[in-house]
Amino acid sequence: MKKIKPNSISILTLTLIASAVQAQNIKDAESFLDVVTVTSTKEKSTLKETPASIGVISEESIRLTGPTHPQQLLGQIPGVAVGVTNGEGHNMAIRQPFSTNPVYLYLEDGIPTRATGFFNHNALYEVNIPQAAAVEVIRGPGSALYGSDAIAGTVNIITRAPEKTNGVSTTVEVGSFGWKRVLADGTFGADQDGGLRISVNRSHTDGWRDKTGYDRTSANFRWDKVIDNKTFVKTILGYTNIDQQTGANSALTRADYENNPTKNNFSIAYRKVEALRLSSEITHYQGDDVFTVTPYARYNKMDLNGSYNLSSDPRIENTALTSLGILTKWRKDLGGAWKPRLIMGFDAERSPGSRTEDALTLTKTGTGANTNYTGYTVGSRIYDYKVDFQSESLYSHLQIQPTDKTSVTLGLRYDHITFNLDNHLSSHVLAGNKYYGQIADTQKSFSRASPKLGLTHLLDSKTSLYASHNQGFRVPSESQLFRAGNDNTSSLASAKALLALSLKPILAKQSEFGVRGSSSGIDYDIVAYRLEKYDDLVSQRDLATNVTTSVNAGKTQHQGIEFALGANLDRTWRLDSALSFASHKYIDWVTSSANNSGNTMEAAPKTIANTRLTWRPNSQNLAQLEWVHLGSYWLEATNSPNFGKYEGHEVFNLRVSHALSKDVNLFGRITNLTDKRYADSASVSSSTRVFSPALPRAVYTGVDVRW
């Protein structure tokens, strides 16, 4: 396959952009600025009222994209990139390098899909994205409303409301590498007061690499009910079950990457996931007051033999978590010259969870980065504990309008978070020649106040300025605090465990300034930002042994400019694009072996772009060509020329659809149209450059039927 050299100049000349603009297919500035979002204030608000860089992907765009992985969808928002790990697993880069670090918050209809203390970087596979009504992404800190986790970005998956009339639709599709998916969706009992909507997603693939298949079953039930003219209830039940082999991102040496990409060195790895979520949002209107109470419950379970553990700390992990919580909110329009609106709330949650881990003895062939893991036996139990996570939070949000064109928002949230550890093991465990330090039963607490300030100003009916300053924080997760990993002696392992217990929260400060509107038929949203993180939790990995520890690494800086544009070129053609230029640097990062202060962070591309050209000659036919660009990035933190950079890539995708009637629609997709060899991720392992080959050309076809 011919390599395509990334060309930043071509991006600059061809790329326009898209966030909320691209999703809505908007034709004029008033409709663009009046796009409604719900994530930035926990209330419905238009873009012209929103002092935040927020992107919205509509249901129409989700249906057209037909994502088999979140990567294929979220890149349509500027400054957002998703990496493929295994199956529908992912890492994330929102104003950050690609990483699995716990700096993002994932929501379903405004409710966190997981407890703060039990972060999972794969959280999006626990929700049903292909059948969502919308996806909203806030770039940057959101702790002033959502608390811990919302430090680099917040992703909110919006469920579909019941239709106004009863009906059922089914999507059946097949594709390359044994891909099969059925999406069933229906509204039942619809009347003027609401109804029930059921959405079911059943997916399977054999995987394109050796032993990389997975199965997914998801179901969503949403019941909307108007009790009277003052009270509305929205109840959501969501369930996901995933069974996957997790070697799909198995990293290979350059020779295997180019010549034997289906090779899987981690074929013994697997992941089994269950996720259940239930919530009931009750909203009551009383004069100028609006009261909302949302009790919720969650259950998360995972059985994991992680491919990323095999080269350094092989183990079977079993985690389980049950959550009970409540979100409360009061909104009041106070009246007066400046039209003040006050939002106040109290959130609380209790999430008892457990973790057990058993060490593995591996059978393998080869050495270093060419090691092929072929089997294992289960050995000693190295971790066995329960954690009772509790959080209580108060927040307030005030919006005022000093003039008809200017709006100012002030926000503050106070969070108190507690972990109570009940460890079932002694001071240390010996497994083979490795010692695992243990922490005695203890309590760890964190408290933090997170402020925000925002401003929007309408220059005219077609142009809106916005600016904000936000602070955020992220407490360490239970695994970062209580399972520090292994070392060569008992004393070193105990010291390592104590060091993990002393981890501090990440603190973040971000300032941004943007403009959105329309000019000469082009809808645009342009924003510049600077985000600084203090006491950043950076994974420090020994390149020779592959052992990783989390440390409060000091200060990192992330700054850039993001563009989103959409334009109707004529009555049948439309161009949408997303572009970001960014710099990610270690400002103060010193380890025992290196001083990386001033270096560019690894896995941090300077340029990210997504451009879509859509042809819609009539209401029956549609075709879309998509160009995805990812710039080059360093493979490790020292920026050593011995390891160098991943060169980046350009990928093209094609989507088409044809309506046979108003109830039957045929569609097709080709991903990686030119069958280019590129990497989903690239890094250094065992002092060797390694690359995880991405999906080659894949073809999908299917039919949508409504009745």
Secondary structure, DSSP 8 states (H G I E B T S, - for coil): -------HHHHHHH----SHHHHHT--SHHHHHT-EESTTTSS-EEGGG--S-EEEEEHHHHHHH--SSTHHHHTTSTTEEEEE-STT-EEEEESS-SB--S-EEEEETTEESS-GGG--TTGGGGS-GGG-SEEEEEES--HHHH-TTTTSEEEEEE-----SS-EEEEEEEEEGGGEEEEEEEEEEEEETTEEEEEEEEEEEE--SSTT--EEEEEEEEEEEEEEETTEEEEEEEEEEEEEEE--TT--EEHHHHHH-TT--TTTT-EEEEEEEEEEEEEEEEETTEEEEEEEEEEEEEEEEE-GGGTTT--EEEEEEEEEEEEEEEEEEE--STT--EEEEEEEEEEEEEEEEEEEEEEEEES-GGG-EEEEEEEEEEEEEEEEEEEEEEEEEEEEEEEETTEEEEEEEEEEEEEEEEEE-S-SEEEETTEEEE---SEEEEEEEEEEEEEEEEEEETTEEEEEEEEEEEE---HHHHH---EESSHHHHHHHHHHHHT---EEEEEEEEEEEEEETTEEEEEEEEEEEEES-EEEEE-TTT--EEEEE--EEEEEEEEEEEEEE-SSSEEEEEEEEEEEEEEEE-B-SS-B-TT-B-TT--SEEEEEEEEE-SSSSEEEEEEEEEE--EESSTT--TTT-EE--EEEEEEEEEEEEETTEEEEEEEESTT----EEEEEEETTEEEEEE----EEEEEEEEE-
